Amino acid sequence: MAIRFDGRVAIVTGAGNGLGRAHALGLASRGAKVVVNDFGGARDGTGGSLTPAEAVVEEIRKAGGTAMADGADVSKFGQVTAMVERATREWGSVDLLCANAGILRDKSFGKMDVADFAKVLDVHLVGTFYCCKAVWEGMRERNYGRIVLTTSSSGLFGNFGQANYGAAKAGMVGLMNVLAEEGRKNNIRVNTISPTAATRMTEELLPPQALALMKPEAITPAVEYLLSEDAPTRTIMGAGAGSFAVIKIIETEGINLAQSDWTPDAIAAHFAEIDDVSKAKALQGAFEQTQKYVAQAAARAGIKL
């Protein structure tokens, strides 16, 4: 059965261009009513215009869909709250959120201004928190919600000159982990997309032949799946150029050392065993790590728990 969003209301942030535009058009084509949110600023977050969002709304309406434009700055909680209230008044709910808005202010760490670090975190991480916070209570009351956050390989794996962006994007994973856990009892599923595509943010980084393969529309199917009724929760999905993957944070099995070996020298001597990934796994929650360490220590001490 085809995935559809009939009767659902979606907010897509940063939807005036690139990935957000593709997500908004895709969701609308599958029946969702879409709030096309875009502050309309430049790539570094300066300026502002509702024109890009209005243009996407016009595309959706011409194709027979339903949409409204909203120019809320996601780094301002009052504006985000007003956007959610407006959508709820107009259409009765907000069921789906794709937090996609972002800016770039790339510089090597030594040259990076404190203000540029703070602003990128403000838009990406704090702005995503604001969007989630604004829709959360309504989703809880209706016992339904689907949220997709946007991370990046720059945060998951690192990229020169992006300490601000990488820190913000890695923070998305921590936010997802906690929201997915807290949302379970109210059927709120929270996932994260790690996209790579030809957008304003990547056009200067890749050759034309590579950019031609990396259409923003290639990411949208993953976002739609992660927003669907039968979506998983607490999943990081990588997507780009028609490739899709699941990204997991894993922990090695590790070893337990006798108290006499609680030294950096012993760790150095045993590091190959500690670093052995043959039995590594993705932990399902913070306490699972504690339980594993305690079990290993108990086994060494001959204690039955």
C-alpha positions in Angstrom: 0.0 0.0 0.0 1.4 3.4 -1.0 2.4 5.7 1.8 -0.1 8.6 2.0 -0.5 11.6 4.3 -4.2 12.4 3.6 -5.7 14.3 6.6 -2.3 15.0 8.1 -0.8 18.5 8.6 3.0 18.9 8.2 5.4 21.7 9.0 8.6 21.7 6.9 11.2 24.3 8.0 13.7 25.8 5.6 11.3 24.8 2.8 11.8 27.7 0.4 14.7 26.0 -1.3 16.7 22.8 -1.7 15.9 19.9 0.6 13.0 21.6 2.4 11.3 22.5 -0.8 11.6 19.0 -2.1 10.2 17.6 1.2 7.3 20.1 1.2 6.4 19.3 -2.4 6.7 15.5 -1.8 4.5 15.6 1.3 1.9 17.7 -0.4 1.8 15.3 -3.4 0.9 12.5 -1.0 -2.0 14.4 0.5 -0.5 16.4 3.4 -1.5 20.0 4.1 1.9 21.7 4.4 3.2 24.7 6.2 6.0 25.9 4.1 8.3 27.6 6.5 11.2 29.7 5.4 12.8 32.8 6.9 14.1 33.6 3.4 17.6 34.6 4.5 20.9 34.1 2.7 23.0 30.9 3.3 24.6 32.6 6.3 21.3 33.5 7.9 21.3 37.2 7.0 18.4 39.0 5.3 14.9 37.6 5.1 12.0 37.3 2.7 8.8 35.3 2.5 9.1 35.1 -1.4 10.8 31.6 -1.5 8.1 30.1 0.8 5.3 31.7 -1.2 6.8 30.4 -4.4 6.7 26.8 -3.1 3.2 27.3 -1.8 2.2 28.4 -5.3 3.8 25.2 -6.8 1.8 23.0 -4.3 -1.5 24.8 -5.1 -1.0 24.6 -8.8 -0.5 20.8 -8.4 -3.8 20.6 -6.5 -2.3 20.5 -3.0 -2.9 22.6 0.1 -0.3 24.8 1.7 0.4 28.0 3.5 3.6 30.1 3.7 5.2 31.1 7.0 8.2 33.2 7.6 9.0 32.3 11.2 12.6 32.5 12.3 13.1 29.1 13.9 15.7 30.6 16.3 12.8 32.7 17.9 10.5 30.6 20.0 7.6 33.1 19.9 7.6 33.0 16.1 7.7 29.2 16.0 4.9 29.0 18.6 2.8 31.4 16.5 3.4 29.3 13.4 2.2 26.1 15.1 -0.9 27.9 16.6 -1.7 29.3 13.1 -1.6 25.9 11.5 -3.6 24.4 14.3 -6.3 27.1 14.0 -6.5 26.7 10.2 -6.3 22.9 9.9 -6.9 21.5 13.3 -3.5 19.9 14.2 0.1 19.6 13.4 0.9 15.9 12.9 4.2 15.9 11.1 7.3 18.0 11.6 10.4 18.0 9.4 13.0 20.3 11.0 15.2 21.1 8.1 16.1 24.8 8.4 19.8 25.7 8.6 22.6 28.1 7.9 26.3 27.9 7.3 29.1 30.0 8.7 32.1 27.9 7.9 35.6 28.8 9.2 38.5 26.9 10.7 38.2 26.6 14.4 41.1 29.0 15.0 39.5 31.7 13.0 35.9 31.1 14.0 34.1 33.9 15.8 32.2 33.1 19.0 29.1 34.8 17.4 29.3 32.5 14.4 29.5 29.4 16.6 26.5 30.6 18.6 24.4 31.6 15.7 24.7 28.3 13.9 23.8 26.4 17.1 20.9 28.8 17.5 19.4 28.1 14.2 20.1 24.4 13.8 20.0 22.9 17.3 18.1 25.4 19.4 15.7 26.1 16.5 15.0 22.4 16.1 14.3 22.2 19.9 11.9 25.1 19.6 10.0 23.5 16.7 9.8 20.2 18.6 8.7 21.9 21.8 6.0 23.9 19.9 4.4 20.8 18.4 5.0 18.4 21.3 2.0 19.1 23.5 -0.5 18.9 20.6 1.0 15.6 19.5 0.7 14.2 23.0 -2.9 15.3 23.3 -3.8 13.6 20.0 -1.6 10.5 20.7 0.0 10.9 17.3 3.1 12.6 16.0 6.0 12.0 13.5 9.1 14.1 13.7 12.2 14.1 11.5 15.3 16.0 12.6 18.2 16.8 10.2 21.7 15.8 11.1 24.8 15.7 8.9 27.9 13.6 8.2 29.8 16.7 9.3 28.5 16.1 12.9 28.5 12.3 12.8 31.9 11.9 11.2 33.6 15.3 11.1 34.4 17.9 8.5 37.1 20.6 8.5 35.9 24.1 9.1 32.6 23.2 10.5 33.0 23.1 14.3 29.8 25.1 14.8 27.7 23.1 12.2 29.1 19.8 13.2 28.4 20.4 16.9 24.9 21.4 16.2 24.2 18.5 13.9 25.7 15.9 16.3 23.4 17.4 19.0 20.4 16.4 16.8 21.1 12.7 17.6 21.0 13.3 21.3 17.8 15.2 21.0 16.3 12.4 18.9 17.3 9.7 21.3 15.6 11.4 24.3 12.5 12.5 22.4 12.0 9.1 20.9 12.1 7.6 24.3 9.7 10.2 25.8 7.3 10.0 22.9 6.8 6.3 22.8 3.8 6.2 25.1 2.0 8.8 23.0 2.7 7.3 19.6 5.2 10.1 18.8 8.0 8.7 16.6 11.2 10.7 16.2 13.9 10.0 13.6 16.8 11.7 12.0 17.8 12.2 8.4 21.5 12.6 7.4 21.2 14.0 3.8 23.8 14.8 1.2 22.5 16.7 -1.8 23.1 19.5 -4.3 21.9 22.6 -2.4 23.0 26.1 -1.7 25.1 24.6 1.1 27.0 22.1 -1.1 27.2 23.8 -4.6 30.7 25.2 -4.0 32.1 22.0 -2.6 31.5 19.4 -5.4 32.1 19.3 -9.2 29.2 19.7 -11.6 29.0 16.0 -12.5 28.7 15.0 -8.9 26.1 17.7 -8.2 24.0 16.4 -11.1 23.7 13.0 -9.3 22.6 14.6 -6.0 19.1 15.9 -6.5 17.3 17.1 -3.3 14.4 15.0 -4.5 16.5 11.9 -3.8 16.4 12.6 -0.1 12.6 13.1 0.2 11.5 9.4 0.0 13.5 8.7 3.2 11.9 11.7 5.0 8.5 10.6 3.9 9.1 7.1 5.2 10.4 8.4 8.5 7.2 10.6 8.8 4.8 7.8 7.8 2.3 6.0 10.0 4.5 2.8 10.2 7.8 4.6 10.7 10.4 3.3 13.1 11.6 5.5 15.9 15.1 6.5 17.0 16.6 5.8 13.6 19.3 7.7 11.7 18.9 7.3 8.0 21.6 8.4 5.5 20.4 9.4 2.1 21.9 10.8 -1.1 21.9 10.3 -4.9 19.5 7.5 -4.6 21.4 5.6 -1.9 19.9 4.9 1.5 21.5 3.6 4.7 21.0 3.3 8.4 23.6 4.9 10.6 24.2 3.5 14.1 26.2 4.6 17.1 27.8 1.5 18.5 29.8 0.6 21.6 32.4 -2.2 21.7 31.9 -5.0 24.2 34.9 -3.8 26.1 36.6 -5.5 29.0 36.6 -5.3 32.8 39.9 -4.7 34.5 40.8 -5.7 38.1 41.1 -2.7 40.4 44.9 -3.2 40.4 44.8 -2.4 36.7 42.8 0.8 36.9 45.7 2.7 35.4 46.3 4.4 32.0 49.2 1.9 31.4 46.8 -1.1 31.7 44.3 0.6 29.4 47.2 1.2 26.9 48.2 -2.5 27.2 44.6 -3.7 26.6 43.5 -1.1 24.1 43.3 -3.5 21.2 40.8 -5.6 23.2 38.9 -2.6 24.3 38.7 -1.3 20.7 37.6 -4.7 19.3 34.4 -4.1 17.3 33.6 -7.8 16.6 31.0 -7.8 19.4 30.0 -4.1 19.2 26.3 -3.2 19.3 24.0 -0.2 19.3 22.7 0.4 22.8 19.0 1.1 23.2 19.3 3.5 26.1 21.7 5.2 28.5 21.0 2.8 31.3 21.9 -0.2 29.1 25.5 1.0 29.2 25.4 1.1 33.0 23.9 -2.3 33.2 26.6 -3.8 31.0 29.4 -2.3 33.0 27.9 -3.4 36.3 27.3 -6.9 34.9 31.0 -7.2 33.8 32.2 -6.0 37.2 29.9 -8.4 39.0 31.1 -11.3 36.9 34.7 -10.5 37.8 33.8 -10.3 41.5 31.7 -13.4 41.4 28.6 -11.5 42.5 25.1 -12.7 41.3 22.8 -9.8 40.5 
